[in-house]
Amino acid sequence: MKDTNAIEQALKDKCTKEISKVVDVFINELETKIRGEYNSSNYYDFKGPNSNKGFHVMGTVQLKNVLLKMLKSAHLESMVELKSKELINKLELI
């Protein structure tokens, strides 16, 4: 890695993989326990708790994409920040 941008990108990639793993576990549980056992719907409706507005996805591939985007948007920055601090502490730079 030639510079800090490459290190930051590596941390982002690692955090993205962590988020993907969480989503993969959830999707697998959904597929095997809910959809598989009960042969239930493959249609998902997203709505806010106090709103009728929302959107729909069909299938676990679309659901997975929505979850990945949502979780990355909500958590990636703070995950990278924490991992950066941990790395700096390990390197004893501060």
N, C-alpha and C positions, 0 to 999 in steps of 0.2 A: 504494500500500500504506500503510495507516494505522498499522500497528504491527508489532512484531517477530513476532507470531504469523502475520501474513500473509506475511512474508518466509520464516519457517520452513516454512510450508505450500507456498510456491512452490518452495523447495529440495527438499522431500519429493516434490512433483510431478515435478520435473526428474529426481530420482534414480529414481523409479518408472518414468519413461519410459526411462531408461537400462537398467534391469533388463528392461523389456518388450522393448526392442530386442534384447538378448542372447537372450532366450527366443524371440523371433520368428525370429531367425537360426537358432537350433538347430532349431526346429520345421520351418522351411522346408527345412533340410538333411535332416532326418529324412524329411519327406514326399517330397522329390525323389530323394535318394540311396539311402535304405534302403528305404522302403515302395514308392516308385515303381519303382525299378530291379529290386528283388527281389520285389515284390508280397508283402511279408511281413505279419506280424500287426499288428493295430491294437489290441492288448490289452497293457497294461503292468502289471507286477507289482512293487510296491515292498516290499522286505523289508530289514531291517537285516542287516549282514554276519554277525552271530552269532545270528540269530533267525529263527524260522519265522513269527513274527507279522508282519503287514504289511497292505497293502490293495492293491486293484486299480483301475485306471482303464481305460476303454475309449474309444479315439479320441484324436486329438491335441488336441481342444478341452479335454477333461478333463485331459489331460497338461499342457497349457499352463497351466491354472488351478492345478494342483498346483505346478508349477515356479515360477510367479510368486509364489505364497504362500510357498513355501519360501525362495526367494531374498530376498524382501522381509523376511521374518522374520530371516534370517541376516545381511543386509548393509545394509538401508536405514538403520538408525540410524548406523552408522559412516560411510556415504556422506554423510549429511546433516551429520554432525559435521565431516567433512573439508571439505565445501563451505562450511560456515559459517565455518571458520577461514580458508579461502581468501578468502572475501568480506570478512571483517574485515581481513585483511591488505591487500587491494586498496583498501579504504576508509581504510586507515592509522588505524584506531581504537585499536589497541593498539601 
